[in-house]
Amino acid sequence: MYRMECNVVETLISGEIDCGNLKFKLLQNKDKSVIMNVTIGTTIKGAIDDLDLVVETLKECGFQRNRFYIHCDGALFGVMLPFLKKVPQITFKKPIDSVSVSGHKFMGCPLPCGVQMVRTEHIDGMLSKNIEYIASRDATITGSRNGHAPIFLWYNLSIKGYKWFEKEVQKCVNNAHYLKERFKKAGVSVMLNELSNIVVFERPQDDGFIRHWQLACEGNIAHVTVMPNVTLEILDYFMDELVAKRSMWFKDGGKQPPCAASQIGEENCVCPLHKC
């Protein structure tokens, strides 16, 4: 949108930003200011970027506070993270500039929406003067917002409350660990980031199975996002069907499970090449 130069930073096998590569890219661009996107739960692997290490890397490379802007993208997991114990918190007490979370994912708003929080110093110059006919000020690109979305979000938060979110977040993470163990017992390549509710596993060999379970795939991996509506019964049903299908896909050893080592690490891959 701004026609600015964009540099893609490499990631670790977990999916989080590789701060070694970030340092290399920063030193190549020392004459410029930096806008950083830090992800709180990546789409495929649910990885959480190490915000403190990112800030430390920026400072090591000589970038003072007035030369970098950090946006924290917390679409799904940004709402969940505050309800987990002993986790790195995203807070404006740290040198970040904006945070965004979705309202239609974990919170369950019936229409796509989100909340963006920005430091006042960045938004003041963008706000329009008071617009008389709407009795408000505006800083959106479109010049308009859906008035129903904040009502849905307020209702959702008011009805469910803090305790509901705390309980459901912990349930999702626990169920994700349960699913990971079921994959391991079934001999399926699997990876789960410690704080995530997204379980990554070897890509099923049947497009019909993928469509039926609405699995998101990338290369040789697929993932299951364990949300509040995903019960242990559903996970067991899914696993039972997957195990039955795998016995047909890899019958008599004619076809082998795909190697997912490059995407989830050799330690998590149990293809014939990496199986212990």
N, C-alpha and C positions, 0 to 999 in steps of 0.2 A: 504494500500500500504506500509506503514511504520511499520505495525504490532505493533502499539502503543496501549496502553490501552485507551479505549474510555468510558467516562461517559456521560450518557444521563441526561440532566437537564429538570425538569418538566416545564410545561408552564401554564400560566394563561388561563382563559376561552377565552380571546381575541386571544390567540395563541402566545402571546409574552412570552419571557423567564421569568420564575419565579425567581427573584433575591434572594428571601428568600431561595429557594431550591438550587440556585447556591452557596450561602454562605455556606450552609450545606455541599455541595459536595467539595467546596474549602478547608474548614477546615479539611475535612477527608483526603485531599491530600496536606497538607502544605509542605511536604518534596519534592514535585515535581514542575516542571515548568508547565505552562498552555498554551495550544493553544485553543483559543476560537473562535467559529463561531457565529457571530452576524448576524441576518437575517434582511434585509431591505425589508419586504414584504413576509410573509410566503406563501407557495404554496396554501394552502386551504383557509385560512382566511385573507390573506393579512396583517398580523400583523407586526408591526415594533418594533424590540427590542429596549429597552431604552439604548442606548450606554453609556450615561453619568452615568446611574445607575449601569451598568455592570462594568465600570471603577472604580466607587466609591466602589463597592462591593469587587473588586479585591484588592484595596488598604486597605480597612478595614480588610481584611483577611491576610494582611502582605505581599502581592505580590508586590515587587518593579517592576519598569518598565522593567528591564532586565530579569524578570522571567515570563513575559506573552507576548503572540503574539495574536493579535486580527485580524481575517479576517472578513470583511463585505461582505456578500453575497447579492448583489443587482440585481439579475438576471433580473426580470421584473421591479420592482418598483424603483430600484436604478437609472434608467434613468429618471423616472417621478418625484421623490422627489425634485430635485433642482428647478423645475418649479412651485412648490406650495409655497404659502406665509405663514409665521409664522409657520414653521415646523422645527424640529430638523435636522440640516444638518450633513452629514457625510463628514468629512474633515481630512486631514493629520495634521492639527493643533492640533487634538486630538490624544491621544496615540493609534492609530490603525496602523496596519502594511501592510494591503493589502485590496483592494476592487475589486470586479468583477461585471460586468454587461453583460447582453446578448445583442447581436446585432440583433437577429432574432425575438425578441418578440415585444416590443413596437416600436422599430426602423424599424422593417419590412424587415430586410435583408432576401433575398430569400434562404439562406442556414444557418444551425446552426453555430453560431459563438459567440464570446464574447471578452471582453477586460478585462485584468487583470492588475491592477496598484499595484506595490509593492515598498516599500522603497528601495532605492539603496543599502543600507547596507546589505539587505537580498539577493539580487540578484547577487551582484558582484562575490561572491565566487562560484556561480553556472554557470555563463556564461563560455562557452567554449572559448578557444583562437580563434582568427580570423581564420575562415575556408576558405582557399584560394579559393576553387572551387565554393563557393557560395558568397564569398566576404562579409561575415557577421559572427556574433556570434550567438550562440543559447543556450537557457536555457529550451527548452521544453522537456517533457518526451519522446515524440515520435521522437524528433530530426527533426521535419518537421512541417510546417504550411501551411495553404491554402492561397496562395497569392491573390486570388480573394476577400476574405472576407474584408480586409481593403479597397479595392477599392470600394466595395459596400457600406461600412459604410461611407467612405469619401463622396461618391456621395449623399447618403441619407442625411447626415448632411448639405452638401453644397446646395442642392436643397431646402430642407424644411426650414432650418434656425431656429434661436432661437424663433421667434414669433410663428411659426407653432407649435413647441413643447409646448410652453406655452399655446397656445389656445387649443390644443388637449388634453393635460393633464387635464386642468380644465374642459373640456367638458366630459371626461371620468368619473371624480370624480362626477360631477353634475348629469350625467346620472345614475351613480350607486346609488346616493341618491334618484333619481326619482324612480328607480326600487324598492328600499327598501320601499318607501311609497306605491307603488302599491301592494307589498306583504302584507303590514300591513292592507291596506284597504280590501284586499281579505281574511283576516283572516289566513294568512300563517305565520308560525314561521320564523323569519328572523333576521339576524344580519349583521351589516356593521361597520367595524372599521372606525373611523372618517376620516382618510387620505387615505383610500383604494378605489380601483376600483373593489374589489371582494365582491360580495354579496352572503352571505351564507343563505341557506333556507332549509326547511324540504325536505327530499328526496322524489321525485315523486314515486308513487306506480306502475308505468308501465315501464318495461324495454325498451319497444318500444319507449316511449316518451323520455327516457333518451338517447337512441342511436340516435334518430332523432335530438335532440338538442345538442348532444355531451357533455352531462353534466358530470363533474367529481364528483364522489360520495365517501363518506367515512362514514361508519356507517349509521346513520339516517339523514345525511345532504348531500346536493349537493351545488355547487356554480356556479355562473355566473361571468365570468371575462369580464368587460365592456371595450372593446378596441375601438380605433378610428372608426372602421368600424361598430360598433354596434350603430345604430341610435335609436331614441325614437320610430320610427315606428316599428322597429324590436322588441324592448322591449315590446311594446303594443301587437304586434302579439303573442309573446311568452306568455305573461300574459293572454291574452284572451283564448289561447289554454289550458294553465294550469288550469285556473278557470273552463273551460268546462270539462276538464278531472277529476278534483277534485269532481265535482258534481256527476260524475259517480262512482268514487272510493269510496266515502263516502256516497253514496245514502242510504236514510232511516236510517242512523245512524248505519248500520250493521258493518261497518268497521270504525275505528277511525284514525285520523292523527297520525303519529309517534311522540313519545316524543323525542325532541332534546335538552332537558334541560342540559344534561351532556356535550353537545358539544358546545352549544351557550349560556347557562345560562338560569335560570328559568325566568328571566325578559324578555327574547326574545322568549320564547316558549309559544305557544298558544294551545297546545294539551289539551284534556279534563281535564287532571290532573292539569295543570298550568294556564288554561284560567281564566281570572278575571271574 
